[in-house]
Amino acid sequence: MNFNGIDFDTYFKNYPSKDGFFGKYGGCYVSNELKTALKEITDAYFTICKSSKFIAELRKIRREFQGRPTPISYLERLSNSIGTGVQLYVKREDLNHTGAHKLNHCMGEALLAKYMGKKKVIAETGAGQHGVALATAAAYFGLECDIYMGSVDIKKQAPNVARMKILGANVIEVKHGLATLKEAVDAAFEAYAKEYKTAIYCIGSVLGPHPFPLMVRDFQSVVGIEAREQFTSMTGELPDAVVACVGGGSNAMGMFSGFLNDPVDIYGIEPLGRGEKLGDHAASLKYGTEGIMHGFNSIMLKDEKGEPAPVYSVASGLDYPSSGPEHAFLHDLGRVKYDVVNDEETIEAFYTLSRLEGIIPAIESSHAVAYGMKLAKTMGKGSVLINLSGRGDKDMDYVLENFGIK
Ligand SMILES: *Cc1c(COP(=O)(O)O)cnc(C)c1O
């Protein structure tokens, strides 16, 4: 399929380019020291990801450890309640082991570490979700695991800190600056530059310098491949629309990659939080401008000094001031439409899906559910497939405390 001059039949061969560019976005803007380390990962990945042994081992892990394929569920009561005749479906990444999609790329990254002969995985974490998924993968493969986390986040995310520790990871407190995600990223990269001979850096989304946006997309593409196959065998056709929430953009890229070459409308949903004022949301693609941070060029939210701006969302997994470079590319191209949903609509959707379908969604995923419901109201007929990136067990106390029982 050709779309605005891009041939989607050969898209995955051409994007990213050899140097990690999606058009002008992406790349590898890091120190020479880190460039050497990342080049080693890139070379290893291009060799190993084609080996039949690696592919077979990853398949076996997905089936026997992660519980893949995850199903697609038809949302009968929710569809009926909307009443336009539009049918809603969800891809159940909440049923992936550990309760979200993040384990898909963490198992891939840790398996790569094993094939490269590394002894340790290093990462940063904000809300702790990536840290928990990586600690799980490290335990499975018997790798050491260093997770860098800001002091502020350590206090806020106590249950995830406990999970990481139980799984055997070292949680390393980062105390300088604002002591949140940005400082944790810097500290983790610094440690990796020193330890890259024995360790590998494992990023948490389709972000960071090349080759991470490519690798994470590849590992997450299992979601889109399964979903396309399952949906067509369930209904005999393709969905009319596909929806996913976008923080860094990994669950969305995984889902979208299965449908980019199809006549399907694709929607990426960013958090509008409390409103349009800078600092009240994390909708980087909608309100941001081009810029380089954390080693890659993308669209980002900046303060008046040009530094990453403070962001906010009710979903801690979505509050990042940029998105992966491939999303910036698909945004400018117009192949994916990016839109926003605010906190209130999100919490409403959280309760609606719980009450009508018996599925408690993560607050992140509730953004996609909210948009899918809005979309279904505007469509006369057809179907909408929503990526349910994770389950909401982690969010229940927070929702009850802040929003009460609806
Ligand atoms: C981390 C997280 C997200 C956001 O990350 P992406 O890379 O944008 O997918 C979304 N949903 C859940 C459940 C998460 O844990």
Ligand as a Chemical Component Dictionary entry (heavy atoms), coordinates in Angstrom:
data_LIG
# 
_chem_comp.id                   LIG 
_chem_comp.type                 NON-POLYMER 
_chem_comp.pdbx_formal_charge   0 
_chem_comp.three_letter_code    LIG 
# 
loop_
_chem_comp_atom.comp_id 
_chem_comp_atom.atom_id 
_chem_comp_atom.alt_atom_id 
_chem_comp_atom.type_symbol 
_chem_comp_atom.charge 
_chem_comp_atom.model_Cartn_x 
_chem_comp_atom.model_Cartn_y 
_chem_comp_atom.model_Cartn_z 
_chem_comp_atom.pdbx_ordinal 
LIG C1 C1 C 0 4.340  1.573  30.373 1  
LIG C2 C2 C 0 2.976  1.381  29.970 2  
LIG C3 C3 C 0 2.416  2.082  28.873 3  
LIG C4 C4 C 0 3.156  3.149  28.131 4  
LIG O1 O1 O 0 4.299  2.741  27.445 5  
LIG P1 P1 P 0 4.332  2.625  25.853 6  
LIG O2 O2 O 0 5.766  2.444  25.555 7  
LIG O3 O3 O 0 3.783  3.912  25.315 8  
LIG O4 O4 O 0 3.510  1.466  25.467 9  
LIG C5 C5 C 0 1.110  1.785  28.485 10 
LIG N1 N1 N 0 0.375  0.867  29.144 11 
LIG C6 C6 C 0 0.871  0.180  30.197 12 
LIG C7 C7 C 0 -0.010 -0.826 30.852 13 
LIG C8 C8 C 0 2.178  0.404  30.655 14 
LIG O5 O5 O 0 2.657  -0.280 31.689 15 
# 
loop_
_chem_comp_bond.comp_id 
_chem_comp_bond.atom_id_1 
_chem_comp_bond.atom_id_2 
_chem_comp_bond.value_order 
_chem_comp_bond.pdbx_ordinal 
LIG C1 C2 SING 1  
LIG C2 C3 SING 2  
LIG C2 C8 DOUB 3  
LIG C3 C4 SING 4  
LIG C3 C5 DOUB 5  
LIG C4 O1 SING 6  
LIG O1 P1 SING 7  
LIG P1 O2 DOUB 8  
LIG P1 O3 SING 9  
LIG P1 O4 SING 10 
LIG C5 N1 SING 11 
LIG N1 C6 DOUB 12 
LIG C6 C7 SING 13 
LIG C6 C8 SING 14 
LIG C8 O5 SING 15 
# 
